[in-house]
């Protein structure tokens, strides 16, 4: 079981990367209305964060163990 | 005095720390070596571990070997160090230090990973060292220590709250990552987790906590009725909980649905207009989302905290997104989500309702799946009538002790295993052995606890009670089999576990595609949700892409995938147990379904394993009874198996056997006796030749019998030949039929025996077996099985489980037959309780039916996903202009689970081919075709 510190670390890093993805989406969707642009960015953020969490946690664990 | 040897393995975060830690350890070792007393040692050890952790994020693991007695802690420490010095190179450790206390020796090693692999290597290295150590015996290294005791403990847990394959994957991942955990197998349907762990490294509490942290409830499995009670209670709780939520979700969801479609078809005539007001729909849907649906948000949050994306997350994102869009369209209709006409309250409401329905059905299914165990448990009567002094006392069955005298009356169940002392009855053993006919019991016969006494009363002495009874062992075997995993299930779990991740990736990709590309290219104002008249003319690009993205998430739920294998395995092993066939694991079911060859041990398996009189050929003027009477009188004092067979043969035919006046055994020849007033010779040709008896007239008949593999003995009285007797091992009833049925199943049948080729071939001919391996020594049986496997055969070995143990273990499936009540002692993967070879056929049929069901279930589970995911992702949209709504996705998901459940239920109707036809007359029964016995 990964430690809590590690999970917080993974969570924060995941959120950061997801924010980056959401920002990239916002830029790419600049031609759309604000609801679509920001609503889409929120959805992209949620999905990206969900995708990244199970990837980052074991990766960080391995890195820490190395 | 128990000695515990603790081997603590400390992993160093980086190479630079190794030296520092080594120095520290060395120093502490000297401190430890001179310090006295248990407490101070533990203190030192704990302090050291803390220190090491602080100085490099070091994690530690412990391997514990226990047992034996040591008289000197000093010599113990010396032995440990010496031993470890030999072990270290094997496992690649960079150093070691030992701390000792009066009774425990913790050894800190470093440079080795603390994972299951590292610990496994350590355990194997210690075992190997004990087995091959060259310096003295193992007692010198660890006085009195048994290396077999070095190994992981097993923790059996009852886990509640699991709903799908991803839960299995989450728990296996979380527990498997704990240092000191060697193996973990979670069974969704049984709601169990079996964990192999090193007790010194990780505790049962830590394992349970790891599971609880994921949002599931874990408790140690109890045994017997208590376990069933707790399991039933937990299941009932879940059924009640989900049932209660259904009562909330469904009526409200139906109102929301009717309200949403209030202006469609004939509904305006019957449904009041106010039901379609968005604010009312909001008021009706909100309690559904924050009541029954809230569990998914809570569980997905718990999972995410531990880096686990499970089904709850799919549900939560699906319900959350649908609800959010509806709320935005209600309160901010101009926000671009489709406006007031696109309030998807019914999506959120029905999605929740369908998911809750799925959970409810799963909880019900899991309850039915362990029906076989519950049925077995219900066989044991609650009370036993024990005779204490002259009185009959009724006591709880659990309190019966070995040696107690128990009285059983007609119509009562037998409380424990025992031996009949007096009385006579017929006992129905069908519930344990599958035998259709009651079995007669008289003094000296064994009775099995849980079976039903039919006609008479009898007293018996208890020989096995509690966990030792055959019933308890059968229950244990069925439980173990149902908790284990077949290889196909591991694959399904792996796929389902990874599935969630890829579903989210797909969902994101689908969202991006429809947002940036698809909407612009294909969107039409005539867009409809499938199977509804509901149009989405006003839906914006975000709402459109989000709807498709959510539908993909919901429709992808691999619930059915997770249930497919375990539900069928539980039903299959339960069905097998009903017929007296006990699979020791799900892997045995899978292996048995793939068999292509069966190897039978001859003696004791195909044949009865004891010689019997098969032919009596009297000389002219003499009758059979006289021949047998004389021969039996000559042999009555003999201890030779052939002699015993003749005496038994005579008695079985109702002939009174006299005692001889004199008796002399001539080794390798036969016997000479004075009986019935004449001098009787009974033996082989050599005896007759030496005593000058003319047997030429009987030679032709003798050679014919010998050609059939029988052993022939000549009988002479006062120097005149009076007849000959053929003796052979007889076939068991149903052997011929079993072999014939196996051939019809397409299996290659081989007979393996240590007998000479002529005898073996004679038996094989009678059985219809073409392939015979004769004159095989017991130790070479496994080699012969291996040879068959080398020819790409999947081999089952059928034997009595004693001298066939190596071959049973070598075979893909080892079947121990006729084990009666000695179930736990048997080797092999399948135990056949009855001594009926036709059960081999039933075993294969049940295994094949089970695996057929597994494959059908997996097909139905995957077909929903493979067909519906592309549809949900909008593949057909450019042509149909129709989208899958989230509630339709949830409905399809629930249907896939329901299909799997219903399909598994069909397995309960499975009847083996032998039961489908009327009971045939026993072929090859008692005195039928025979085979020779080596004299």
Interface residues (C-beta under 8 A of the other chain):
Chain A: X1 X2 X7 X10 X11 X25 X28 X29 X32 X33 X35 X36 X39 X40 X43 X44 X46 X47 X48 X50 X51 X53 X54 X55 X56 X57 X58 X61 X64 X65
Chain B: X11 X57 X113 X174 X175 X177 X178 X210 X213 X304 X305 X306 X307 X308 X309 X313 X317 X321 X335 X336 X337 X501 X504 X505 X507 X508 X511 X512 X515 X516 X540 X541 X542 X545 X546 X549
